[in-house]
Amino acid sequence: MKKNIFIPVFTLFILLNFNGFSQDNETSEAIRNLIERGQQQEGVSVEGIILYNQATLPEFYSNHNYEPAWTDPKNRADILNVLKASYDEGLNPDDYHLPQIEKYMEMISKNQETPEALANLDLLLTDATSLYANHLLYGKVMQSEIRKSWNVPKNPPPENPDSLFSLVLTTHQLPALFDSLKPSNFMYNGLKEGLKKYRMIAANGGWDSIPEGKTLKKGMTGERVALLRKRLMITGDLGSDSAPENENYFDEELEGAVKKFQFRHNLNQDGAVGKNTLARMNIPVEDRINSIRVNLERGRWVMHNLVPDFLVVNIAGFNLRRVTDGDVVFYSPVIVGKKYHETPIFKSRVIYFEINPTWTLPYSIATKETLPKLKKNPDYLKEKNMVIMDRSGKILDPATIDFSKYSRNNFPFTIRQEPGPRNALGRVKFIFPNQYSVYVHDTPGQSLFSREERSFSHGCIRLQKKWGLLMNLMDEPDVWNMDKINQILESKKTTRVNLKKPMDIYILYWTAGADKDNRIFFDKDIYNRDEAVLEALNKPIDYHKTQ
């Protein structure tokens, strides 16, 4: 039998601290038979379905003389509602034995239960409770098994689980308990509201596609304008009370609604419906629902126990934010890695920055990109303000090197670009230790920030508002201002400055998000990560049907 993934023991404290077990001897004997039979075979099962939590469920019942735990009608009703509500978290209630549980609950309501039926129900409820708690705390999907460039620590378990879960059943606090296991972050809650909204839109028929044609702008008329108006009303970008004299006319109010839509979809806010805006508007509502579900799952991976003050890069959204007490206090557009040089996903801490940085070319770039240019142009290094060094760090004269002798397999040199406005790292870089050699830095290629899609780097994160971030992190306007920065720049010396308070930074990937006003935002899935997460999210739990 395939091994189940780790189920934290603390999820069973819900029951382990409960002292009100029933003394139903017949049901206890039925539970004992199910468990002992399962331990001798492929696993403990109900109706031929092997239960998920084979690690601790048998021990739990053995420690309590196989007495049933779910005899209180209020607790049974509460957990049934809790499991049904997993749908609102973007999860599938059927993963938690809902059809089987409902069948046995109906038998009880009709007084048709038997000891065997009550034993089956008890094991199903215990198994479902443990599994659902695990999914809320850690997510259903194991992201690190889908894509290897994932290095965010697993959420810690709740503190003092024995006191957290004790007497939950006797005090009828199951709904509150499961609420406490969910991320409390405003973005997670906003995505949940968005999921309800977009599911309601889908139930009402979704939206019609707007045919391709000329860019729609203010002052134009036609049936496509009427379709645009209706489309924006459905998602709330245009007020439902909007009643122009001519619905086919593209007026100023409609232009404002288009800008709202563009803002929510990370598009240039020109108020005109061109190719990119039209493509986003014509994405089916079902795809938007899937995107929200995928990002709710991502929220369960990382949104527990966030510190009050942190930096976060959204790779798919091409932005960096500082979030303090739930408010965005700094924002900057960024450039991220190309599709085949993906920016990895991880957590670290910003500990220092360097003004006038040098750039040591990675071996792959030096050999694959720079070496061919050196073979054609001996003055390439001088033109790029670069030096070449041997392995001891001694600077060499490139005129004395026959670059035709070298290839990717035998290049013994290090190439470094000296400080200056043309340095690939720009005028400042922000360092946070990580195994990927990734950092946030300035760039001389500022024109690229005008692009809607900004995946141009080899994996590092290029920052537009570099001095804004520096001064925001230092938070000493009398000391760290542009006068101070310019003095250091003019010195042309590489200057390292340690942060007094190192700051957590998350490099994450969100294709849907929400703000405190419950506005829903969508970003393009530039690395095609969503599909694999959605597939795993939709895949039924592998309970292993017995033969």
C-alpha positions in Angstrom: 0.0 0.0 0.0 1.2 3.5 -0.9 2.3 5.4 2.3 0.1 8.2 3.4 1.7 11.6 3.8 2.5 12.8 7.3 -0.6 13.5 9.4 0.4 15.6 12.4 -0.6 13.9 15.6 -1.9 17.1 17.1 -4.9 17.1 14.9 -6.1 14.2 16.9 -5.9 16.1 20.1 -9.4 17.2 19.2 -10.4 13.7 20.4 -7.6 12.6 22.7 -8.5 15.1 25.4 -12.2 14.3 25.2 -13.4 12.4 28.3 -17.0 11.8 27.2 -16.7 8.6 25.2 -19.8 6.5 24.9 -20.0 3.2 26.7 -21.7 1.5 23.7 -20.2 -2.0 23.9 -21.6 -3.2 20.6 -20.3 -0.2 18.7 -17.0 -0.5 20.5 -16.7 -4.1 19.5 -17.5 -3.2 15.9 -14.8 -0.5 15.9 -12.3 -3.0 17.3 -13.1 -5.5 14.6 -12.7 -2.9 11.9 -9.3 -1.8 13.2 -7.9 -5.2 13.9 -9.0 -6.6 10.6 -7.5 -3.6 8.8 -4.2 -4.0 10.6 -4.0 -7.6 9.4 -4.8 -6.6 5.8 -4.1 -3.6 3.6 -5.2 -1.0 6.1 -8.2 0.1 8.2 -11.1 0.6 5.9 -14.8 1.5 5.7 -16.9 0.2 2.9 -13.7 -1.0 1.1 -12.2 2.5 1.3 -8.9 2.5 3.1 -8.8 5.4 5.5 -6.2 8.1 5.1 -4.9 8.4 8.7 -3.4 4.9 9.2 -0.6 6.3 11.3 -2.5 7.4 14.5 -6.1 6.4 14.1 -5.7 2.8 15.3 -3.6 3.9 18.3 -6.1 6.6 19.2 -9.0 4.1 19.4 -6.9 1.4 21.1 -6.0 3.9 23.8 -9.7 4.5 24.5 -10.8 0.9 24.5 -12.3 1.4 21.0 -15.1 3.5 22.4 -17.0 5.7 19.8 -16.1 9.4 20.0 -18.8 11.0 17.9 -22.0 10.2 19.9 -23.1 13.8 20.6 -25.6 14.9 18.0 -24.4 18.6 18.2 -20.9 17.6 17.4 -21.9 15.4 14.5 -24.0 18.2 13.1 -21.2 20.7 13.6 -18.5 18.6 11.9 -20.9 17.8 9.0 -21.3 21.6 8.4 -17.6 22.2 8.8 -16.8 19.5 6.2 -19.4 20.9 3.8 -17.9 24.4 4.2 -14.6 23.1 2.8 -16.1 24.0 -0.5 -15.9 27.7 0.4 -12.1 27.2 0.9 -11.8 26.0 -2.7 -11.4 22.3 -1.5 -13.6 19.3 -2.3 -15.9 18.1 0.5 -15.9 14.6 -1.0 -12.2 14.3 0.0 -13.4 14.2 3.6 -15.8 11.2 3.2 -18.8 13.5 2.9 -21.1 11.2 0.9 -20.4 8.3 3.2 -20.9 10.4 6.3 -24.1 11.8 5.1 -25.4 8.3 4.4 -24.8 7.2 7.9 -26.1 10.5 9.4 -29.4 9.9 7.5 -29.6 6.4 8.9 -29.4 7.9 12.4 -32.0 10.4 11.6 -34.4 7.6 10.6 -33.4 5.4 13.6 -32.0 2.8 11.2 -28.5 2.7 12.6 -26.7 -0.5 13.6 -23.5 -0.9 15.7 -21.6 -1.6 12.5 -23.0 1.6 10.9 -22.1 3.7 14.0 -18.6 2.2 14.0 -18.2 3.1 10.3 -19.4 6.7 11.0 -17.1 7.1 13.9 -14.0 6.1 12.0 -15.0 8.2 9.0 -15.5 11.3 11.2 -12.2 10.9 13.0 -10.4 10.4 9.7 -12.1 13.3 8.0 -11.4 15.6 11.0 -7.7 14.8 11.0 -7.3 15.2 7.2 -9.3 18.4 6.9 -7.3 20.0 9.7 -4.1 19.0 8.0 -5.2 20.5 4.7 -6.1 23.8 6.3 -2.8 24.1 8.1 -0.5 22.9 5.2 -2.6 22.7 2.1 -3.8 19.6 0.2 -1.1 19.8 -2.5 2.6 19.2 -1.9 4.0 22.0 -3.9 7.6 20.9 -3.5 6.7 17.6 -5.3 5.3 19.5 -8.3 8.0 22.0 -8.9 11.4 21.8 -7.3 12.1 25.5 -7.2 10.1 25.8 -4.0 11.9 26.6 -0.7 9.4 28.1 1.8 9.4 26.5 5.3 6.4 24.4 6.2 3.9 26.1 8.5 4.5 25.3 12.1 1.8 23.5 14.1 -0.3 25.5 16.5 1.3 26.3 19.9 0.2 24.2 22.9 -2.0 21.9 20.9 -3.1 20.1 24.0 -4.7 23.2 25.4 -5.9 24.4 22.0 -7.9 21.2 21.3 -8.8 20.1 24.8 -12.5 19.6 25.5 -13.4 20.9 22.1 -16.1 18.3 21.7 -17.5 18.7 25.2 -17.8 22.5 24.8 -19.1 22.2 21.2 -16.4 24.4 19.7 -15.7 22.5 16.5 -16.6 25.4 14.1 -14.4 27.8 16.0 -11.6 25.3 16.1 -11.5 24.9 12.4 -11.8 28.6 11.8 -8.6 29.0 13.9 -6.8 26.6 11.6 -7.3 28.8 8.5 -5.1 31.6 7.5 -6.4 34.9 9.0 -4.7 37.1 6.4 -7.0 39.6 4.6 -5.9 38.3 1.2 -7.0 34.8 2.0 -10.4 36.0 3.3 -10.7 38.3 0.2 -10.0 35.4 -2.1 -12.8 33.4 -0.4 -15.2 36.2 -1.0 -14.0 36.4 -4.6 -14.6 32.6 -5.0 -18.2 33.0 -3.9 -18.7 36.0 -6.2 -17.3 34.3 -9.3 -19.2 31.1 -8.6 -22.3 33.2 -8.4 -21.4 34.8 -11.7 -20.9 31.3 -13.2 -24.3 30.1 -11.8 -25.9 33.1 -13.6 -24.3 32.2 -16.9 -20.9 33.9 -16.8 -20.2 36.5 -19.4 -20.2 36.6 -23.2 -17.0 37.0 -25.2 -16.5 40.3 -26.9 -15.6 39.8 -30.6 -12.2 40.9 -31.8 -12.0 44.1 -33.7 -10.6 47.6 -33.5 -9.4 48.9 -30.2 -12.4 50.2 -28.3 -11.9 53.7 -27.1 -13.9 56.6 -25.6 -16.1 58.1 -28.3 -16.7 54.9 -30.3 -20.1 53.3 -30.8 -21.3 49.9 -31.7 -22.6 46.6 -30.5 -19.1 45.6 -29.1 -19.3 48.6 -26.8 -22.7 47.4 -25.5 -21.1 43.9 -24.8 -18.2 45.6 -23.1 -20.6 47.6 -20.9 -22.4 44.4 -19.9 -19.1 42.5 -19.3 -17.8 45.1 -16.9 -21.1 45.3 -15.0 -21.0 41.6 -14.3 -17.6 41.8 -12.5 -18.5 45.1 -10.8 -16.0 47.3 -12.6 -18.9 49.3 -13.9 -21.8 50.0 -11.5 -25.0 48.1 -12.1 -26.9 51.3 -11.8 -25.1 52.8 -14.9 -27.9 53.8 -17.4 -26.5 55.8 -20.3 -28.8 57.2 -22.9 -27.1 55.1 -25.5 -25.5 51.8 -24.2 -23.6 51.5 -27.5 -21.7 54.7 -26.8 -18.2 54.5 -25.2 -18.5 57.3 -22.6 -16.2 58.6 -19.9 -17.8 56.4 -17.2 -17.1 53.3 -19.3 -13.5 54.4 -19.8 -13.2 54.6 -16.0 -14.6 51.1 -15.7 -12.1 49.8 -18.2 -9.3 51.4 -16.2 -10.5 49.6 -13.1 -10.5 46.3 -14.9 -7.0 47.0 -16.2 -5.8 47.9 -12.7 -7.1 44.6 -11.4 -5.4 42.6 -14.2 -2.1 44.4 -14.0 -2.5 46.0 -17.4 -1.5 49.5 -18.6 -4.4 51.7 -17.5 -5.1 53.6 -20.7 -8.9 53.0 -20.6 -8.9 51.5 -24.1 -9.7 47.9 -24.9 -6.9 46.6 -27.1 -5.6 43.1 -27.7 -4.3 42.4 -24.2 -7.2 43.8 -22.4 -9.7 42.1 -24.6 -7.9 38.7 -24.1 -8.2 39.1 -20.3 -11.9 40.1 -20.5 -12.6 37.0 -22.6 -11.1 34.5 -20.2 -14.1 32.3 -19.1 -15.4 32.7 -15.5 -14.6 29.0 -14.9 -10.9 29.7 -15.4 -11.1 32.6 -13.0 -12.7 30.3 -10.4 -9.9 27.8 -10.9 -7.3 30.5 -10.5 -8.8 31.7 -7.2 -8.9 28.1 -5.9 -5.3 27.6 -6.8 -4.2 30.7 -5.0 -6.3 29.9 -1.9 -4.2 26.7 -1.8 -1.0 28.8 -2.1 -2.4 30.9 0.8 -2.6 27.8 3.0 1.1 27.1 2.2 2.4 30.5 3.4 -0.1 32.7 5.1 -0.1 31.2 8.6 1.8 33.2 11.2 3.1 36.0 9.0 5.2 38.5 10.8 3.8 42.0 11.1 6.4 43.6 8.8 7.8 41.9 5.7 8.7 42.3 2.0 7.0 40.2 -0.6 7.7 39.8 -4.3 4.9 38.5 -6.5 6.7 36.9 -9.5 3.6 36.6 -11.6 2.5 40.2 -10.7 5.9 41.7 -11.4 5.9 43.7 -8.2 7.5 44.1 -4.8 5.7 45.3 -1.7 6.4 46.0 1.9 3.5 45.0 4.1 3.3 46.5 7.6 0.5 45.5 9.9 -1.6 44.5 6.9 -1.0 47.7 4.9 1.1 48.1 1.8 3.6 50.9 2.8 5.9 50.5 -0.3 5.3 49.3 -3.8 7.5 49.0 -6.9 7.3 47.3 -10.2 10.0 44.6 -10.8 11.5 42.5 -13.6 11.7 38.7 -12.9 13.3 35.7 -14.6 12.6 34.5 -18.1 10.5 31.3 -18.5 13.7 29.2 -18.8 15.5 31.2 -16.0 12.6 31.2 -13.5 12.9 33.2 -10.4 12.7 30.6 -7.6 10.2 30.7 -4.8 11.6 30.9 -1.3 11.8 32.8 1.9 14.8 34.7 3.3 15.8 37.8 5.2 17.2 41.0 3.8 20.3 41.8 5.8 22.2 44.4 3.9 22.5 46.5 0.7 25.4 47.6 -1.4 25.7 50.9 -3.2 28.0 50.9 -6.2 28.0 47.2 -6.5 30.2 45.1 -8.6 28.8 42.2 -10.6 30.6 38.9 -10.8 29.2 37.1 -13.8 27.9 33.6 -13.1 30.0 30.9 -14.8 27.1 30.0 -17.1 26.7 33.6 -18.3 30.4 34.1 -18.6 30.9 31.1 -20.8 27.6 30.9 -22.7 27.1 34.6 -23.4 30.3 36.6 -22.8 33.0 34.2 -24.1 31.6 34.1 -27.7 31.6 37.9 -27.7 35.2 38.0 -26.4 36.3 35.7 -29.3 34.8 38.2 -31.8 35.7 41.5 -30.0 38.9 41.7 -27.8 37.7 45.1 -26.5 34.4 43.8 -25.3 35.4 43.8 -21.6 36.7 47.4 -21.8 33.5 48.5 -23.5 31.4 46.9 -20.7 33.6 48.2 -17.8 34.6 44.6 -17.0 37.8 43.0 -15.7 39.0 39.4 -16.0 40.7 37.6 -13.2 42.5 34.3 -12.6 41.4 31.9 -9.9 43.5 33.8 -7.3 41.7 37.0 -8.0 44.5 38.7 -9.9 43.3 41.1 -12.6 44.7 40.1 -16.0 45.2 41.9 -19.3 42.7 40.5 -21.7 45.0 41.3 -24.6 47.3 38.5 -23.3 44.7 35.8 -23.4 43.9 33.7 -26.5 40.2 33.3 -25.9 39.9 30.9 -28.9 41.5 28.2 -26.7 38.6 28.2 -24.2 35.1 26.9 -24.1 32.4 26.2 -21.6 34.3 23.2 -20.3 37.7 24.7 -19.6 37.2 28.4 -18.9 39.5 29.2 -15.9 38.7 32.9 -15.4 36.3 35.1 -13.5 34.7 38.1 -15.1 33.6 41.1 -13.0 31.8 44.2 -14.0 33.0 47.3 -12.1 30.7 49.8 -10.4 29.0 52.4 -12.5 25.8 53.4 -14.2 26.1 50.7 -16.8 26.6 47.9 -14.3 24.1 45.1 -14.8 23.1 45.5 -11.2 22.7 49.2 -11.5 23.6 51.4 -8.5 22.4 49.3 -5.6 21.6 45.7 -4.7 19.7 44.2 -1.7 21.1 41.0 -0.3 19.2 38.1 1.4 21.1 34.8 1.7 19.8 32.0 -0.4 21.0 28.9 -2.3 20.0 30.4 -5.7 22.2 33.5 -5.7 19.2 35.6 -6.3 18.8 39.2 -5.0 16.9 42.4 -5.7 18.9 45.0 -7.6 18.7 48.1 -9.7 19.1 48.0 -13.5 20.2 50.3 -16.2 17.5 49.0 -18.4 14.7 51.2 -17.0 12.7 51.2 -20.3 11.7 47.6 -19.7 9.5 48.7 -16.8 7.0 50.2 -19.3 6.2 46.6 -20.5 3.1 44.9 -19.1 4.9 41.5 -19.0 8.3 41.8 -17.4 10.1 38.5 -17.4 13.6 39.3 -18.8 16.2 38.4 -16.2 18.2 35.3 -15.5 16.4 34.9 -12.2 17.3 37.9 -10.1 14.7 40.6 -9.4 15.3 44.0 -11.0 13.7 46.9 -9.1 12.4 50.1 -10.5 12.1 52.2 -7.3 15.5 51.3 -5.8 16.1 54.4 -3.8 12.5 54.4 -2.5 13.1 50.9 -1.1 16.4 51.8 0.4 15.0 54.8 2.3 11.9 52.9 3.3 14.0 50.2 4.8 16.4 52.5 6.6 13.6 54.8 7.8 16.0 57.6 8.8 15.1 60.5 6.5 17.6 62.8 8.3 20.4 60.4 7.5 19.4 58.3 4.5 18.2 60.7 1.9 19.3 61.4 -1.7 22.1 63.7 -0.5 23.7 60.9 1.4 23.1 58.4 -1.5 24.6 60.8 -4.1 27.8 61.2 -1.9 28.3 57.5 -1.9 27.6 57.2 -5.7 30.2 59.9 -6.4 32.8 58.1 -4.4 32.5 55.2 -6.9 33.4 52.8 -4.0 31.4 49.7 -3.2 29.7 50.5 0.1 27.9 47.9 2.2 25.3 48.9 4.7 23.8 46.4 7.2 20.1 46.8 8.0 19.6 47.5 11.7 16.6 45.2 11.6 16.9 42.5 9.0 13.5 42.0 7.3 11.8 38.8 6.1 11.3 38.6 2.4 9.0 36.2 0.5 9.6 35.5 -3.2 6.2 34.0 -4.1 3.9 33.4 -7.1 0.4 34.6 -7.1 -1.9 34.6 -10.1 -4.9 35.8 -8.1 -5.1 38.0 -5.0 -7.3 40.4 -3.0 -7.0 43.6 -1.1 -8.7 44.8 2.1 -11.6 46.1 0.0 -12.2 42.6 -1.4 -11.2 43.6 -4.9 -10.0 40.6 -6.8 -6.8 40.8 -8.8 -5.5 38.5 -11.6 -2.1 38.1 -13.0 -0.9 36.0 -16.0 0.5 32.6 -15.2 3.9 33.3 -16.8 5.6 30.1 -15.6 2.5 27.9 -16.2 2.4 26.8 -12.6 -1.3 26.9 -12.1 -2.3 23.9 -14.1 -0.3 21.4 -12.1 -1.6 22.8 -8.8 -5.1 22.7 -10.0 -4.8 19.1 -11.2 -3.4 18.0 -7.8 -6.1 20.0 -6.1 -8.9 18.3 -8.1 -7.4 14.8 -7.8 -9.4 12.7 -5.3 -7.6 11.7 -2.1 -5.9 8.3 -2.7 -7.8 6.2 -0.2 -6.9 3.0 -2.0 -10.0 1.0 -2.8 -9.7 -2.6 -1.5 -10.3 -5.5 -3.7 
